[in-house]
Amino acid sequence: MDKKCLPRKPAPESGRAPPEINTETGPVISYVYILGSEGGGPRKTYVGWTTDPDRRLEQHNTGRGAKSTRGRRWCVLYLERYETRNEAMRRECVLKRDKAFRASLRLEAE
């Protein structure tokens, strides 16, 4: 079955700002990233989104990131910036399915 990214249902009105807007500092900038594994063995890629790329890379490299990234060293191969979390999450879904683009990034990094 083909997985699809479906828009989430809007949350009920709570009187609070949406999560992508910090009422003190404005919109929260989000990033979509593609990581490439370093070291021996076949190169792997991982696609994710975050609001702090440096912190997230450190988490992946210290074993506190996604389970599939544990036990490897990672470097950032690709990074895109978005104004909202929802935009970044949509793009993440597209990049996860784009195997050809990820393969081209792996080849460029070698």
N, C-alpha and C positions, 0 to 999 in steps of 0.2 A: 504494500500500500504506500503510495506516494505521500510523504508528509508535506503539509502545507502550513504556512504561517497565516494564521487567521487573526484578524483584529480582535482584541479583547473587548469584552463588554464594558461600557463605561461604568465607573464606580458610582454608587448613589451619591447624591449631593450631600456633602458633609460640612460645607461652609469653609473648607480648607482649600488652599491652592493645589493644583495638580502637582504630582511629584517632580515633574520636570521644571517647575518654577520655584526657586528659593525666594521667599518674600523679602529677604534681606539683601540678596545680591543679584537677583534677576534670574534669567534662564540658566539652567545647569547644562553646560556643554558636555556632550557625550561623544565617545569615540568608538569606532569599530576597528578592530585590529586583526591581523593575521600573523601568527607566530610561526617560526620555523625551528625545528629541533637542530641542535648543534651536536657535534661529536660523531662517533662511528655509527654504523648501521644505516638503514634507510631513513631518509629525511621524512619527517612528518610535518603536517601543518595543523594549526588549531585556529579557529575563528571565534572571536568573542567581542563583547562590548564592555565599556567601562566609562567612568567619569574621570579616572586618574590612571593613564597608561603606565607611568613609571611604577606606581604602587602595585598595579595588577601584574606587571611583568615580574616584579620581585616575588609576589605570591606564587606565581607559576614556578619560578626557579627555586623556591624554598619548600615546595611540596604542599603549599596551602591553597593552590589554585584548583582548577577542575581536576577530577580524578584521572582523566585520560592524559593529563600533562605531567603527572608525577613520575619521578625517576629520570627525567631528561633535563637538559639545559635548553633554554629557548632564547631566541632573539626576535625582535620585531622585523617582519618583512614588509608590512604594509599597514598604513594608518589613515583613517578618514575621520574628519571632524563633523559633528552634527549639532544643530541648535537644540534638539530635544531628544530625550531618551527613546521615544517611540520611533523617530526617524532612524536612529542608530540600530534599534532592534529589528526594524524591517530590513535594513541593509544587511545586517548580520545574517538573517535568514537567506537572503539572496546569495551572499558570498559562500555560505555553507554548502549550497547546492552547485556552485560554479567550480566544478572539479578542474576544468581546463585552466582557469585563471590561477588557481592555487598551484597547479602543476608548473605553470610558467614561472611563478614566483620561486618555487623550489629550485628550478633549473638556473634562474638568474643568480640565486644565492650561492650556488656551488662554485 
